[in-house]
Amino acid sequence: MATQAQIERLIGRALTNPGFRTLLLQDPRAAARQLRYRLDDSQVERIKQVSPEAADELAAKVVQALEDPQGHIGFW
């Protein structure tokens, strides 16, 4: 079972790396193995519930915030 910190690293990488995001949504266990993490069944199921469109939208907001000199994310 991945720790909360490991899940956060998976999400962070997925938000900033489109190829990794695609892998995470298609095969969460394979994506986790790239970082030497192991997901349990409930973690895999939660990740599979995320739509690619929602993930892409959030990723775009994160990238935009990183490019914003003041670091604002619209929904925060």
Phi, psi and omega in degrees: 000128178288145177283168177300318179297321179292319177299318179298323177292320176301313181295316179301316179295319180297325181287336183251356183226102184303321179295318178293322178300315179299314179298315181301318182285330181275321183215079184306322181294319179296319178297316180297322179298328178301329179259009180064036176251162176232125179264144173271173185301321182291324178293319178299314181297320179296319179295319181294342179282346181280128178281146177303324180295317179295319179295318179295320180296314179295318179300319179298320178294320179294314179299317178299318180295322179293331179275341179286122182302337180264355174069029181272136172251130188308326183268003177256000000 
